[in-house]
Amino acid sequence: MASIPPQAATQRSRREQDARRQRFCRAGGSHEAGLRVRIDRLLCLLRFVRTRSAANKLVGMGHIRRNGERVTRSSRDIQPGDVLTLPLGNAVRLIEVLSLPDRRGPPREAQACYRELDPGGQNGNSSGKTTARQGNIAP
């Protein structure tokens, strides 16, 4: 049985990962092809919400922004390259859509389709002071 050089094995695994990513996400070049996905469906596919109806409520309340503009309709189309501002929990997440997923897969597949622009996230506490909930209580 012949052994595979470590470098060849690494290259093969990278190729397999790229192939897997292409299978589950439409390529970033889809922007030119005009492929689009409704924002409520995209939020569900990228695993920011569990159901499409929850995404509809989030969009309907006007809390989501696309490229800086407030989105109030669930039928709004999103395409690769769009920047979304999402209030999730006590934080605001800023993401760029890299590619459009074909299905709601595992979290790793979903995360391969977007990139966080503000990895630390904003906690919504604009004063910069910590609150009692965060554990620092002033005597």
C-alpha positions as CSV (number, residue, x, y, z in Angstrom):
1,M,0.0,0.0,0.0
2,A,1.6,3.3,-1.1
3,S,1.6,6.2,1.3
4,I,0.4,9.6,0.2
5,P,2.7,12.5,0.8
6,P,1.4,14.9,3.4
7,Q,1.4,17.9,1.0
8,A,-0.8,16.0,-1.5
9,A,-3.2,15.0,1.2
10,T,-3.6,18.6,2.3
11,Q,-4.1,19.8,-1.3
12,R,-6.8,17.1,-1.8
13,S,-8.6,18.0,1.4
14,R,-8.6,21.7,0.4
15,R,-10.0,20.7,-3.0
16,E,-12.7,18.6,-1.3
17,Q,-13.6,21.5,1.0
18,D,-13.9,23.9,-2.0
19,A,-16.0,21.4,-3.9
20,R,-18.3,20.9,-0.9
21,R,-18.7,24.7,-0.5
22,Q,-19.6,25.0,-4.2
23,R,-22.1,22.3,-3.8
24,F,-24.0,24.0,-1.0
25,C,-23.5,27.7,-1.8
26,R,-24.0,29.3,-5.1
27,A,-20.6,30.7,-6.3
28,G,-19.7,34.4,-5.5
29,G,-19.8,34.9,-9.3
30,S,-23.6,34.5,-9.1
31,H,-23.8,38.3,-8.7
32,E,-23.3,38.7,-12.4
33,A,-25.7,35.9,-13.2
34,G,-28.5,37.8,-11.3
35,L,-29.2,35.1,-8.7
36,R,-31.1,36.5,-5.8
37,V,-32.8,35.2,-2.7
38,R,-35.6,36.8,-0.6
39,I,-34.3,38.2,2.7
40,D,-36.6,36.1,4.9
41,R,-35.4,32.9,3.2
42,L,-31.8,34.0,3.4
43,L,-32.0,34.7,7.1
44,C,-33.3,31.2,7.6
45,L,-30.8,29.5,5.3
46,L,-27.9,31.3,7.0
47,R,-29.2,30.1,10.4
48,F,-29.8,33.6,11.9
49,V,-33.4,32.6,12.7
50,R,-34.9,29.2,13.0
51,T,-38.0,29.7,10.9
52,R,-39.0,31.7,7.9
53,S,-42.0,33.2,9.9
54,A,-39.5,34.4,12.6
55,A,-37.5,36.1,9.8
56,N,-40.7,37.7,8.4
57,K,-41.4,39.2,11.9
58,L,-37.9,40.5,12.2
59,V,-38.0,42.1,8.8
60,G,-41.6,43.4,9.3
61,M,-40.6,45.3,12.4
62,G,-38.0,47.2,10.3
63,H,-34.9,46.1,12.3
64,I,-32.8,44.9,9.4
65,R,-30.8,47.0,7.1
66,R,-29.5,46.2,3.6
67,N,-26.6,48.3,2.5
68,G,-27.6,50.9,5.1
69,E,-31.2,51.1,4.0
70,R,-34.0,49.8,6.2
71,V,-35.8,46.7,4.9
72,T,-39.5,46.5,5.7
73,R,-40.6,43.9,3.1
74,S,-39.8,40.2,3.3
75,S,-39.8,40.0,-0.5
76,R,-36.7,42.2,-0.8
77,D,-34.1,40.3,-2.8
78,I,-30.5,39.9,-1.5
79,Q,-27.5,39.1,-3.7
80,P,-23.9,38.4,-3.1
81,G,-22.0,41.5,-2.0
82,D,-24.8,43.0,0.0
83,V,-24.1,44.1,3.6
84,L,-26.7,43.3,6.2
85,T,-27.1,44.8,9.7
86,L,-28.9,42.3,12.0
87,P,-30.0,42.9,15.6
88,L,-29.7,39.5,17.2
89,G,-30.2,39.2,21.0
90,N,-28.3,42.0,22.7
91,A,-25.8,42.5,19.8
92,V,-25.8,43.9,16.3
93,R,-24.1,41.9,13.7
94,L,-22.8,43.3,10.5
95,I,-22.3,40.7,7.7
96,E,-21.4,40.7,4.0
97,V,-23.1,38.0,1.9
98,L,-20.4,36.2,0.0
99,S,-22.6,33.6,-1.7
100,L,-26.2,32.3,-1.6
101,P,-26.8,29.0,0.0
102,D,-28.9,26.4,-1.7
103,R,-30.2,24.8,1.4
104,R,-30.3,25.1,5.2
105,G,-27.3,23.0,6.1
106,P,-25.1,22.7,9.1
107,P,-23.7,25.9,10.7
108,R,-20.3,25.5,9.0
109,E,-21.8,25.5,5.6
110,A,-23.9,28.5,6.5
111,Q,-20.9,30.4,7.8
112,A,-19.0,29.8,4.6
113,C,-21.6,31.9,2.7
114,Y,-21.1,35.1,4.7
115,R,-18.4,37.1,6.5
116,E,-18.7,39.1,9.6
117,L,-17.5,42.7,9.1
118,D,-17.5,43.5,12.9
119,P,-16.3,40.3,14.6
120,G,-16.4,41.8,18.1
121,G,-20.0,42.9,17.5
122,Q,-21.7,45.9,19.0
123,N,-23.5,45.2,22.2
124,G,-26.0,48.0,21.9
125,N,-24.6,49.7,25.0
126,S,-23.5,52.9,23.4
127,S,-22.1,54.5,26.6
128,G,-19.3,51.9,26.8
129,K,-20.1,51.3,30.4
130,T,-20.7,47.8,31.7
131,T,-24.1,46.9,33.1
132,A,-25.1,44.8,36.1
133,R,-25.9,42.0,33.7
134,Q,-22.4,41.9,32.4
135,G,-21.1,41.3,35.9
136,N,-19.5,44.6,36.9
137,I,-21.6,46.2,39.6
138,A,-20.6,49.5,41.1
139,P,-20.7,49.4,44.9
